[in-house]
């Protein structure tokens, strides 16, 4: 009994010392299990709506989506909404308080201008396509994220190669998908493009697809990984279907390709409504955009039948008309990178 008491006292002292060290250093880190990811959501700022009636009309829809998405993640993976002081009241009481980070990120499309490769983050130079080719605007936006990252102690590799984060889809285990836009933006050959991405992302295999639209040309509206060796792919007509499947099969030997229907809005090809593969995949979960229709139910069922992860539907109809949905609105981090942001 005396030995048991001594051991318990020693454990308590060790725990207190650890807590004391964290507190005296000015940091306290939320617990993050090894099989959990951190999902960061960039809230819109109410300040951005004052001089922009068009954005003001969309503001509440984006807030509503952020709340729905965060609550779908909470209790499964870690989630934080980065929201400024002026906007915090729109979220207060609708998500747990711990989910809210008092800060600011310059745009809601956090996947594009931040970092990719969740465990070993890499930042490409943000492409100016969204800003009608104005590189200075893209650089300024990325600089806003870098200020946030520096304040949090989040470190990452950087490269001058141009890329939107939405144009990288990976299985977090060495397989990467992009489109030929990466080659065009950086004046690279097919072979050189693959070599560059392998080196920068520590990837073993890279597939470079023809894009299904020419404006953003993102791969994350075309395909997703459900497992390391399983891809969920939009069902395309030939000749595009053959081009895409042949590239995937040649680049990823032994890959399993499962095709699903995408209900594209033919009247607005910039819309992401009806595209279910724009999903966020973490270690144990897949957060899939759902549009309240039977096709979304069917796609969810198909994905669930082809993964060991739990597929969670996230209602995305309020944001998809903006050109993206679940994955586009996500900055995803793992391990030490995630812990840096979770440190208070």
N, C-alpha and C positions, 0 to 999 in steps of 0.2 A: 504493500500500500504506500509506503514511504517513497519507493522508487517511482510509482505511478504519479504521486503528487509532485515529485521533483521534475519528472518529464513534462507534466502539464504546465508547471511554472516556467520551465525552459521554453516550451512552445509559445506560451503567452508572451514572454519577454521578447522572443524573436519576432512575433507578429507586431508587438508594440513598437519595436525598433524599426521595423520596415515601414509602418505607418508614419512614425515620426520622421524618418528620412524623407518620405514623400512630401509630408507637410512642410518641413523646414526647407525643402528645395523649391517649394512653391508649386508643386505638381501633385495631382492625384489622378491616377489612371483607372478608368472603368475596366472591369474585368471583361476580357474577350477570349472566349474559348477558341481552341486551335481549329475547330471546324466551323467557326463563325466568320463572316465577312462584315465589313462596315460599309453601309450604303449612305452616302451623303447626298442630300437633295438641296439644291439652291433655290430658295424661295424668291418669288418676285418681290420687288420693293414697291410699296405704295408711292414712294417719292417719284418713281419712274412714270407714274400714270398722270401726274399733274399737267404736263404739257403734251400728252399724247392720248387723245380720246380713243384711238383704235386700241392701244394697249390697255387703257382703262376698262374697256368693254370686256377684255379677256381676263383681267386680273383675278376676279373671284373664281372663275373656272379653274385657273391654275392653282390657286390656293386650295380649292376643294380637292383637286387631284392630289396635291402634295400631302394633304391630311389623310386621304384614303390610302395612298401608297405607303406612307409611314406606318399607319396602323396595321397594314397587311404584313409589314416586315417585323414589327415590334414583337418580341418574344421568340422570334426565329433567328434572325441575324441582328446585329447592332444597326441602329439607324439614327441619323442626326439630320435635322433641317437647319441649314444656315440661314438665319433671318435677322434683318436689322431691327433696331429698337423701335422704329416707327411702324413696322409691320408686324411685330410680335403679337400684338393683341388679336390679330386675325386667326392666330393658331392657339392662343392661350385657352386651356381647358378642352381642346379638341384632340390634342395628343399629350402623352405624358410630358411633364415639365423637363425631364432629363433629355428628351429628344431635341430640344431647342438649343442651338448654339447662337449666342449673340454676336453676330459678325455679318459680313456681306460678301457675296460672290456676284460678279458683274453680269451674269446672265443665267437663265434657267437651264440652258442646254449644257449641263455640267460634263457630260461625256466628251464633248467636242474639244474644249479649250483647256482642259486640266491635264491629267496624266492617264496613261493606259498601263496595262500590265500590273494588276493589283498588288502582287507580292513584292515585285521589284519595279517600282514605278518609273516610267520613262515619259518625258515630255517632248513631243514633236512641235515644231513651229506651227501655230494655228493657221490654217488656210483662210484666205480672205473671201471665199466664195459667198458666204452669208452677207458680206458687206460690199457687194458689187465690185470685188477686186481690190478694195482699199486695205492694203496690208497694215497700215498704221493703226486702223481701228482694231484689227485682229490682234495686233501686238499689244495694244493698250488693254484689251480685255484679258489677254493672257497674263499681262503684268498684274492685273487686279487679283487674279488667282494666286500668283506667285507671292504677293504680299501676304495673303492669307496663309499660305503654306509656310512662309518664313516665320510668321508669328507663332505658328503651331509647332515648328521644329520638324516639319515634314520635308524630307530631302528626297531628291530624285535625279536621275540622269537626264541630260538634255541633248537634243540634236537640232540642227538647222534644217533637216529634211521636213518638208511640208506635209501635213496630214491632219485631217479631222479625226478625233477619237472614235467617231461613229463609223469610220471606215476600217476599223480593226475588230474582228470577231475572233476570239480564241477560246481554247478549252482549258486554259490555265495550266496546261501540261505539255506545251511545246508545239501545238498546232495552231496556225494563224491563217485567217482569211482576210483579204482585202480586195479592192477592185483596181482596174487599170488606171483609175484616176491618180493613184499614188505614183504610177510610172510617168504619167503625163505631167503632173505637177512638178516632178523632180527630174525630168528629162533622163529617165532611166530605161534601160532595156529590161525585158522580162527576166532574164537571168540575173542582172545586176540588182533589180528590185527585190528579188527573192533573197539574194545574198545580204543585202542591206538589212532587211527585216529580220533575217535569222540572227545576224550579229547583234543588232540593237535590242531585240526582244528575247534573246537567248532561245530562239525557236529552232525546232528540229525540222519542221516541214511548213511550207507556205503555199497557199493557193491564191492565185490572182484571177478574179472573175471579171467578165464583162459586166458593167453596171446595168441595172434595170431601169434607171432614169439618169438623165445627164446633168441635172443641176447639182445635187449634193453627191450623188454616186456613192452612197454609203453601203457597205456590205451588211450592216446590222439591220437593214430593212429587207434583206434577201435570205439570210440563213442564220441559224444559231446552233450551238452545240447543246445537246441534251445529256450526253455522256462524252467521255474522252474520245470514243470511237463512233459516235452517232451524231449525225447532222440532221436537223429539221430544215427543210428547204421549201420555199414557195414553189408551187407548181407553175411552171412557165410553158409557153408554147414553143415548139421548134421554129427556128433553129437554136434559139437561146437555151432551151432546156438541154439540148445535147451539148452545147458549148460549156455550160456550167457543170453538168454532171461529169463530163469527160475531164475537165480541169480538176474537179474535186477528187475523182477516183485516181487520176495520175499523180496528184500531189500528196494524197493521204492513202497509201496502200492499205487495203482491207477496210476502208471506211464504209459505214452503213449510212445510206441516205434515205430519209423518210420524207416524202413530199406531202405538203398540205396545201389546201386552197387559201388564197388571199383574196379578200373581197375589196379590191382596189376601187377607189372612187374615180370613175372614168372622167367625171367632170372636173376633177381637181387632182391632177397627178402629183402635186406637191403634198397632198394630205397623206398622213400615216394611218388613217382610219381603215380598219379591215385587215391590217397587217399584224398578225399575231406573233411573228418571230422576233419582233423587237423587244425581246425579253431579257431580264437580268438573271444570269445563272450564278449561283453561289455554291459553296461546298455541299450543301444539303437541300437547297431549295431552288426553284425556278419561279420567278415572278413574271407572269405572262399577261400582256395587255388583253383585256376582254372588252368587247364592244356590245355586249347585251344581245347577241344574236346566236342563232343555232350554229353558225359556222365556228364561232369562238368556242362554243361547247364542244364541237367535234374536234377542233384542233387541240384543245386542252386534253381531251380524252386520248388523242393520238400521242401527244407528247408524254403523258403520264404512262402510257403503255410501253414507252421506249426509254424510260429513265428510272433509275433507283431513287432519284430526288423527289421531293414533294412539290407538285406544281400548284401554285397559288394564283388565282385570277385577280387581276387588278383592274377595276373599271377605268377605262382610258378614253371614253368618248368625249370628255370635256377638253382634252388637250390634243388629241390626234389630228384635229383639223389644222393645228399649227405646224404640222410637218414631222412630228416625232411623238414618242410616247414613253413607255416605261424605261427602256434602256437609255434612250437619248437624255433623259432627265436624271441620270445616275452617275455619280462618281463612286467607283468601287475600289476599296482598299482591303488588304489582308495583312496579317502579322504585324511587324514593327511599324510599317507605314500606317496601319489603322490605329495602333496604339498611340502614335504621335498626335493624331487628331483627337483621340479620346482623352488625352491628358488635359486636365483642367488648368 
